[in-house]
Amino acid sequence: MTEPRQIRDGTTMRALAHPTRLALLEVIRRDGEITATRAAEQLGESPGNMSWHLQTLAKYGFVEEAGGGKGRSRPWRATAPRERVNAVSDDPGVAAAGDALTMQVVERNTAQMRDWLSTRRDYSPQWQEASFLSSTLTYLTPDELAVLSEEIVAVFMRHTDRTEKRNRPEGALPVRLTAQGHPLPPTAAGN
């Protein structure tokens, strides 16, 4: 399993904190390689805009040229299967960049969940029954939450090799896996 790319600097976080770049990187990971022209068709953008975003992603190490082709017909590929962002920093610029990237990811995931909920009846009953949304309330220490996070990520990572087409079983569809855990403000009673 290829390890995620570690991102700790604000400039790189800001480069990714753009809805089009997040969508573009996802398309590349789903399709393996993509040209600016094909990305434009899939994302409803202009090839020139896609070319600019691909070059920006390349500048910050998210994608690279795959070889062959010229201009907007050059194929691009992702350099890592995913990123792990660490924006915990005393530097306000890094913290703000991490916040901006996190908000873009949350907005994208929420939009994809809304899309699923509005179209799920277009999928087979098997897919509808397999999908899930789970939410619970518990009380944890920071150390316990960190361990839980590592355990959940480990479960997700069991399937990350499937970003490569050759590793996908027949009948597999792209599936968004999202988990979150965060403290809530205490109630008036202090609970």
Stockholm file with secondary structure:
# STOCKHOLM 1.0

chainA/1-191         MTEPRQIRDGTTMRALAHPTRLALLEVIRRDGEITATRAAEQLGESPGNMSWHLQTLAKYGFVEEAGGGKGRSRPWRATAPRERVNAVSDDPGVAAAGDALTMQVVERNTAQMRDWLSTRRDYSPQWQEASFLSSTLTYLTPDELAVLSEEIVAVFMRHTDRTEKRNRPEGALPVRLTAQGHPLPPTAAGN
#=GR chainA/1-191 SS CCCCEEECCHHHHHHHCSHHHHHHHHHHHHHSEECHHHHHHHHTCCHHHHHHHHHHHHHTTSEEECSSCCGGGCCEEESSSCEEECCCCSCHHHHHHHHHHHHHHHHHHHHHHHHHHHHGGGSCHHHHHHCCCCCCCCCCCHHHHHHHHHHHHHHHHTTGGGGSGGGCCTTCCCCCCCCCCCCCCCCTTCC
#=GC SS_cons         CCCCEEECCHHHHHHHCSHHHHHHHHHHHHHSEECHHHHHHHHTCCHHHHHHHHHHHHHTTSEEECSSCCGGGCCEEESSSCEEECCCCSCHHHHHHHHHHHHHHHHHHHHHHHHHHHHGGGSCHHHHHHCCCCCCCCCCCHHHHHHHHHHHHHHHHTTGGGGSGGGCCTTCCCCCCCCCCCCCCCCTTCC
//
